[in-house]
Amino acid sequence: MKIKIAAAVFSVLSISATSAFSQEFQAGTPLGAVNEAGIAMQMSQNVKVFGSFNFTESCTFDPHKNLILSMNAGRRDDGAEEDGYVSLINPDGSVHTAKWIGASRDGLDLNSPIGSAVQSGVLYTVDSGYLRSFDLASGQPLNSFFVSDSGFLNGVAVAEDGTAYISDTPAGLIYKVMSNGDSSVFTEGEPLATPNGVAMDNDGNIVVVNIGSNAVISYNSDGDVVRTEYAAEAGNDGVVVTADGTKYVSSVRFGSVSRIVPGQETVVIAVGIPSAASMCYDSVQHQLVIPMNPNNALAFIKL
């Protein structure tokens, strides 16, 4: 496997050594992340970050509204329940609606939404053992399906027929949830290695990325592996497949974004993005939007 770094996208973070006795205060350094080789990488100059979020782990994009939908976990540490919400974000990163789903709790069950997907006018998110869905136009809650025996549900992708494929990261498997709520194990075991992000490709295959390896695995609807590709680093969370078949993979552990074009070398297009989680593709502005988990921010990469 050959991997190359796109020109002029990164620099090594320079840290000055100071005596522990000469000062007690230490200012923070610019945003960055430590890569798989253990090198501190300052964030690429082509990445811009905007805040005003609360543990946003995933996003998706509504081309009809031309808005980004950001999942927010609510106040995780204060004992409150059912306080998750969805923000609408303008393509430049500014806030359109701070709490779109979650402005009121009437008829709403949403605690800590994690992975999300949009399909056929419906927003889907996984939340505390449930697959929840909402009308994309109005935000109105639709269905909440409990996935029995599941552990930590994480990434989600949804086929055109409404079938959802959801990673259970610690269990090392992918669930299949039908449009009527019936669930079953879709696939488990190798080559899954702590599976995280899930996406659909243009042929209806289910694409999964791992935290435990850099493999990018495509399964057909029968659960057979039809293709294995490789990101530049492991620790992966986000995966996006664009209309031309290009895949983009974000490493939540090591802060890089890989571009995988069929038949070509894997290219690193950005580095130093801390906690680069379950990203989405803005097909109107042609940009990647990357939630940054506890950094309470989104990163934007123009393609």
N, C-alpha and C positions, 0 to 999 in steps of 0.2 A: 504494500500500500504506500502510495506516495502522497505527501501532504505538503503544501506550500503556503506561505503567508503572503496575503495580498500586500502589495507595496504600500508603504507609508501609513499603515493602519495602527501601529503600536510603537511604544517606546518603553524601555525598562525603567521602572520607578527607582529613582535615586534617593536613598535615605542616608542622611548625614549622621555619622556616629558622634554622640555627645556623651560626656561623662555623666554617670548616674548621680554623681555628687554635685554637678555644676548647676542643675536645675531640677525643680520638682514638677513644674508644669511642662506639658508637651502638647502642642497644638496638633490637630488632626491633619492627616495627609490628604491629597486629592483622591477622589474615588479610584479604586483599583481592585484587583483580585490577584490571588496567587495561583499561577497556572499549575498544570499537572507535574511540571518539572521542578516545582518549588520556587519559581522565580516570580517576584512581585511585578505585576504589569500595570502600568498606569492606563486609565481608560483611553481608548482610541479617540483621536480628535474628531472622527466622524460620528461620534455618539453624543447625543444631547439628552439631558435628564430633566424631568419635571416632577414635582411632588404633589402633596395634598391627597394622600391615600392612606389606608390603614391595612397593612399586610395584604397587599394585592398580589395574588399568586398567579393569576391568569387573566387573559383578556381575549376578546374576540372582536370582530369588526362587522358593522352593519353598513353595507354600501348604499342602501337606500336612504338612510339617515346621514350617511357620511360621518359616522361617529364611532368611536371606540367604546366598547363596553368593558369596564374594569370590575372584576370581582373583588370585594373587600370583606375581610373576615370579621369586621366589627371589633368590639372591645374584648379581646380574648382573655384578659387577665383580671377582670373585675367581677367575675361570677355571673354576669348577665348571660341570658340565653336568647336565641333567636334574634340576634342583632346584626347579622350579616346584611350586606347591601351591595347594590350594583350602581356604579357611577357611569355617566355618559361623559366622554372626553372628546374635545375637538381634535382634529388631526394635527394641530400644532402643539398639543399637549396641555392646553388650557382647559379648565373645567367648564363643561356645558351644564350638567346637572349633577350636583354633588351626591345626592341620593335619589336615584330614579326608582329602582326597585328597593324599597326599604324606607321611603319617606313616611309611610305609616305601616303598622304591623297588622292591620285588619286583613284577615284571610291569608296572611303570609307566613310561611315556614321557611326560614333561611337563617342558618347559624354561622357556619364557616365555609362559604363556597370556595372550592379549590379549582379544579379544571373546568373548562367551559368550551362550548362549541355552538355554532349556529347552523341550522339546517332547515330549509323549507319554511321559513318564517317563524321558527321556534328557537328560543335560546335554551340551551341545556347547561346544567352545572351539577357537579357532584358535591354533596354536602353531608358530612357526618353519617355516612352509610346509605344515603339516598341519592337517587338520580332525580333531580327536579327540573321541570320545564316551565317556560313562560312564553306568552305571546310576545313576539319580537316587536310588534307595532305598538302595543299598549303597555307591556310589562305585566299584564294580568297573569297570575299563577294558573298553570294548567294541571300538571300531574306531579305527584311525588311518589316514586316507587322505591321501596326499601329493598336493598340487595342483601338477602339473607346470607349469613355466614361470612360476610365480607369483613376485612380488617380496615385498612386505611385506603379508601378510594381516592384516586389522585387524578390522572389524566383521563380525558374522554374525547372520543370522536364519534360522529353519528353519520350513518349511511343515509342514502336518499329515502329508503323505506322506513326510516325512523328507528332502526336498530342501533343501539349504542354499544360501544366497545370501551370498557373502563379498566384502567390498570389498578390492581391492588398491590401497591409497591412492596410492603413487607412480606406479603404472602407469595410474591413472585409469580403472579398470574394475571390473566386478562379475563374479565367477565364480559358476557354478551347479554344485553338486556333488550328484550323485544319491545315493540311499541305498546304492547298490552301490559308490560311490567314483568313478564316472565323472565327469569334470569338463570344463567348456567355458566359454567366455566368454558370459555372459548379456547384458551390455550394456557399451558403452564410448563415450567421446566425450561431447560436450555433450548434455544440460546437466550432466553430471558435471564437477565441478571439485575434484579431489583428494577423492574420496569417502571417507567415514569410517564413521559409524554406519549400521546397517541394522536394520530391524524389519519385522514382518508386520502389516498392518492387519486389520480384522475381515472384509474381503471377499477376503482372500487376496492382496492386492497387496503388493509389496515397496517399502518406504519407505526412501529413502536421504537422508542429510544430507551436506553438503560442508564441507570445511575452507575451500575457496577461494571460496565464496559462501554466501549465507544461504538458498539454495533448499532446499526440502524436497520431494523428487520421489517420486511414487508410480508404480510400474510394474506393469502386469499381468503374468501369468505368461508372456506371449509377448514381453515386453521392450518393450512400448509404453508411453509416458508417458500416464497417465490423469488426473494431477492435479499441479499445482505450487503449493505454498504457500511462505510465507516466514517464517523466524525473525526475531527482532529484530536479531541480529548474525550475522556469518559466523564462521568458525573452529569449526564444529560437530563434535561427536563423538557424544554420546548422543542417542538418539531412542526414545521410549516412546509406544505407542498404547494408550489405555485402552478399556474396553468400550463407552463411549459415543462413540468416535471422536475424542476429544480427543487431540492430540499434544503432547508435551513434548519440547523440544529443548535440550540443554546445549552451551554454547560452551566448548570446552577452551582456546581462545586468549583469550577475553574475559570469561569467568567468569559469564555470565548464563544464566538458564533462561527460555525462552519457552513460553507456552501458546498453542496454536493450536486454536481451536474452529471447526469448519466454518461458514462464513458470517459469522464475527465477526472483529473486529480482533485482531491478535496482541497478547498481553499479556506483559510481563516480570514474572515472579513472584518472582525472586530475582536478586541480583547479587553480585559480589565473591567468587565461589567459585574459588579458584585451580586451574587445570588440571582443570576440571569435565569428566570423561571419560565413559565409556560407562555411563550410569546404568540402573537398573532400577526397576520399579514394584512395591511391596509392596501387593498387593491386599487383604490382611487389615487392616493398619493404615492403609491409604490414604495412603501416603507415597512420595516419590521418594527413592532412595538413590543417591548420586553418588560414585563413586571419584574420588580426587584425585591419581592418578599419583604423582609423586615426593614428594608431601606425606605419603604412607603413611597415608592416612586416608579415611574415608567421611563425606560430608555427608548430612544428613537434612532433608527438607522435607515437613512435614505439608500435605496438600491439603485 
